[in-house]
Amino acid sequence: MYNKTIITVYTFLLLILVSGTALAQGPGFDDDVVDEVPIDGGVSALVIAGAAYGAKKLKDMKKK
């Protein structure tokens, strides 16, 4: 019981210290950083690969 209390107290203190550091950060990026993310390039390839993998799995399940 004693160890559980100590771990809880240390965890709480750690979270308090980390949250203060997180609040000290400024919002967003500098003006020279582009914050737009190109989604179409890799995501469409992953969707096609996932669909092909799913179709193969369905085909294999129907064979059994």
Buried (B, 14 or more C-beta within 10 A) or exposed (E): EEEEEEEEEEEEEEEEEEEEEEEEEEEEEEEEEEEEEEEEEEEEEEEEEEEEEEEEEEEEEEEE
